[in-house]
Amino acid sequence: MTEIKDKSIQLFLEELASHEATPGGGSAAAVMGATAAALTSMVCNLTIGKPKYSAVESDMKVLLAKSEVLREKFTAMIKADVEGFNQVMLAYGLPKESREDKERRTAAIQAALKEATEVPLACAIASAEVISLSQEAAEKGNTNVITDAGVSVVSAHAALKSSALNVYINVGSIRDKRYGAEKLAELEKILVKAEVSVDSIYESVKHQLL
């Protein structure tokens, strides 16, 4: 079966719009994150080699390497989100006739929900990293493509907020309250820091355009 990442955008969108549960919002969030990372890479590639930006060339090369690593991470998350959801559905489909069945089913569901929580949380973490990278791209990159750095930060922010929603829905069904509280606390720190950064970067880019 062809992986989502190897399909055309049109086919992916058709599958996203279909009556099937996957791909869904989690995969869409990963695509947003990958798009954000790719745009940061674009700014780097259109800055490197330009005499006008020779002073920051080494910085942009480092930035490019980081953004490409993140793009690969996001791409892998597209499939991982689908697999996580499928595991949850398989667990819910387990037999529940006897008490032993019910206990096994409950344990499987809870384990699958935890696994399914880790993917969007990882996506949120990576999204915050792209936000940070896009800030450097906006500050040091080729001013002719500064809007692309701005679109990068907005896309990364969308990926972050979308991922957060998927963390919330999974944590809401997890009985291990300590685990849930830890994941939500980690997510909240990321969100609070990112909100300040996103507004600042966006306004900085906007200011340079007007």
C-alpha positions as CSV (number, residue, x, y, z in Angstrom):
1,M,0.0,0.0,0.0
2,T,1.3,3.4,-0.9
3,E,2.2,5.6,2.1
4,I,0.4,8.9,2.5
5,K,3.7,10.8,2.1
6,D,4.1,9.3,-1.4
7,K,0.7,10.2,-2.6
8,S,-0.3,13.3,-4.6
9,I,-1.7,16.3,-2.7
10,Q,-4.9,15.8,-4.5
11,L,-5.3,12.2,-3.4
12,F,-4.3,13.0,0.2
13,L,-7.0,15.7,0.3
14,E,-9.6,13.4,-1.2
15,E,-8.8,10.8,1.5
16,L,-8.9,13.5,4.1
17,A,-12.3,14.6,3.0
18,S,-13.7,11.1,2.7
19,H,-15.9,9.2,5.2
20,E,-12.9,7.2,6.4
21,A,-11.5,8.1,9.8
22,T,-7.9,8.2,8.6
23,P,-6.1,10.2,7.6
24,G,-7.5,12.8,9.9
25,G,-6.6,15.9,11.9
26,G,-3.4,14.4,13.3
27,S,-2.0,13.6,9.8
28,A,-3.1,17.1,8.6
29,A,-1.2,18.6,11.6
30,A,1.9,16.7,10.6
31,V,1.6,18.0,7.0
32,M,1.3,21.5,8.3
33,G,4.4,21.0,10.3
34,A,6.3,19.6,7.3
35,T,5.1,22.5,5.2
36,A,6.4,24.9,7.8
37,A,9.8,23.2,8.0
38,A,10.0,23.1,4.2
39,L,9.4,26.9,4.0
40,T,12.1,27.5,6.5
41,S,14.4,25.4,4.3
42,M,13.4,27.4,1.3
43,V,14.4,30.7,3.0
44,C,17.7,29.1,3.9
45,N,18.3,27.8,0.3
46,L,17.5,31.2,-1.2
47,T,19.9,32.9,1.2
48,I,22.9,30.6,1.1
49,G,25.3,31.5,-1.7
50,K,24.1,35.1,-2.0
51,P,27.0,37.5,-1.5
52,K,24.8,40.0,0.3
53,Y,24.2,37.4,3.0
54,S,27.7,36.0,3.3
55,A,27.9,37.1,6.9
56,V,25.1,34.7,7.9
57,E,25.8,31.9,5.5
58,S,27.2,29.5,8.1
59,D,24.2,30.2,10.3
60,M,21.8,29.5,7.5
61,K,23.5,26.3,6.7
62,V,23.1,25.1,10.2
63,L,19.5,26.3,10.2
64,L,18.8,24.4,6.9
65,A,20.2,21.2,8.4
66,K,17.9,21.5,11.4
67,S,14.8,22.3,9.4
68,E,15.4,19.4,7.1
69,V,15.7,17.0,10.1
70,L,12.3,18.3,11.3
71,R,10.7,18.0,7.9
72,E,11.6,14.3,7.9
73,K,10.2,13.9,11.4
74,F,6.9,15.5,10.4
75,T,6.7,13.3,7.3
76,A,7.1,10.2,9.5
77,M,4.4,11.5,11.8
78,I,1.8,11.5,9.0
79,K,1.9,7.7,9.0
80,A,2.5,7.3,12.7
81,D,-0.7,9.2,13.5
82,V,-2.7,6.8,11.3
83,E,-1.1,3.8,12.9
84,G,-1.8,5.2,16.4
85,F,-5.4,5.7,15.7
86,N,-5.7,2.3,14.1
87,Q,-4.3,0.6,17.2
88,V,-6.8,2.4,19.4
89,M,-9.6,1.2,17.1
90,L,-8.3,-2.4,17.2
91,A,-8.2,-2.3,21.0
92,Y,-11.8,-1.1,21.2
93,G,-12.7,-4.0,18.9
94,L,-11.4,-6.7,21.2
95,P,-13.8,-9.2,22.7
96,K,-15.6,-8.1,25.9
97,E,-17.7,-11.2,26.8
98,S,-16.0,-12.4,29.9
99,R,-14.5,-10.4,32.8
100,E,-11.0,-11.5,31.6
101,D,-11.9,-10.2,28.1
102,K,-13.0,-6.9,29.5
103,E,-9.8,-6.5,31.6
104,R,-7.6,-7.3,28.6
105,R,-9.6,-5.0,26.4
106,T,-9.4,-2.1,28.9
107,A,-5.7,-2.6,29.3
108,A,-5.2,-2.6,25.5
109,I,-7.3,0.5,25.1
110,Q,-5.4,2.4,27.7
111,A,-2.0,1.4,26.3
112,A,-3.1,2.3,22.8
113,L,-4.3,5.7,24.0
114,K,-1.0,6.5,25.6
115,E,0.8,5.5,22.4
116,A,-1.6,7.6,20.4
117,T,-0.9,10.6,22.7
118,E,2.8,10.5,22.1
119,V,2.5,11.2,18.4
120,P,0.6,14.5,18.6
121,L,2.7,15.5,21.5
122,A,5.9,14.9,19.5
123,C,4.3,16.9,16.7
124,A,3.6,19.8,19.0
125,I,7.3,19.7,20.2
126,A,8.6,19.7,16.7
127,S,6.2,22.5,15.7
128,A,7.5,24.7,18.5
129,E,11.0,24.0,17.2
130,V,10.1,25.1,13.7
131,I,8.6,28.3,15.1
132,S,12.0,29.0,16.7
133,L,13.8,28.2,13.4
134,S,11.4,30.4,11.4
135,Q,12.2,33.3,13.7
136,E,15.9,33.0,12.8
137,A,15.0,32.6,9.1
138,A,13.0,35.8,9.3
139,E,15.8,37.7,11.1
140,K,18.7,36.6,8.9
141,G,17.3,35.3,5.7
142,N,16.9,36.8,2.3
143,T,14.4,39.6,2.6
144,N,13.0,38.8,-0.8
145,V,11.4,35.7,0.8
146,I,10.7,36.9,4.2
147,T,7.0,36.3,3.7
148,D,7.8,32.6,3.4
149,A,9.4,32.7,6.8
150,G,6.2,34.3,8.0
151,V,4.1,31.6,6.4
152,S,6.4,29.1,8.0
153,V,5.7,30.4,11.5
154,V,1.9,30.5,10.9
155,S,1.9,27.0,9.5
156,A,4.0,25.7,12.5
157,H,1.6,27.4,14.9
158,A,-1.4,25.8,13.2
159,A,0.4,22.4,13.5
160,L,1.1,23.0,17.1
161,K,-2.5,24.0,18.0
162,S,-3.9,21.2,16.0
163,S,-1.6,18.7,17.6
164,A,-2.6,20.0,21.0
165,L,-6.3,19.2,20.3
166,N,-5.3,15.5,19.6
167,V,-3.4,15.3,22.8
168,Y,-6.4,16.7,24.7
169,I,-8.9,14.2,23.2
170,N,-6.6,11.2,24.0
171,V,-5.7,12.3,27.5
172,G,-9.4,12.8,28.3
173,S,-9.9,9.0,27.9
174,I,-6.8,7.9,29.8
175,R,-7.4,6.6,33.3
176,D,-3.8,7.1,34.4
177,K,-4.3,10.6,35.7
178,R,-0.6,11.1,36.6
179,Y,0.4,10.3,33.0
180,G,-2.3,12.6,31.7
181,A,-1.3,15.5,34.0
182,E,2.3,15.2,33.0
183,K,1.6,15.3,29.3
184,L,-0.8,18.2,29.6
185,A,1.7,20.2,31.7
186,E,4.4,19.5,29.1
187,L,2.1,20.6,26.3
188,E,1.0,23.8,28.2
189,K,4.6,25.0,28.6
190,I,5.1,24.6,24.8
191,L,1.9,26.4,24.0
192,V,2.5,29.4,26.3
193,K,6.0,30.0,25.0
194,A,5.0,29.5,21.4
195,E,2.1,32.0,21.6
196,V,4.4,34.8,22.5
197,S,7.0,33.9,19.9
198,V,4.4,33.5,17.1
199,D,2.9,36.9,17.6
200,S,6.3,38.5,17.8
201,I,7.6,36.9,14.6
202,Y,4.5,37.6,12.6
203,E,4.5,41.3,13.6
204,S,8.2,41.5,12.8
205,V,7.6,40.1,9.3
206,K,4.6,42.3,8.7
207,H,6.6,45.4,9.8
208,Q,9.2,44.6,7.2
209,L,6.6,44.4,4.5
210,L,4.9,47.7,5.1
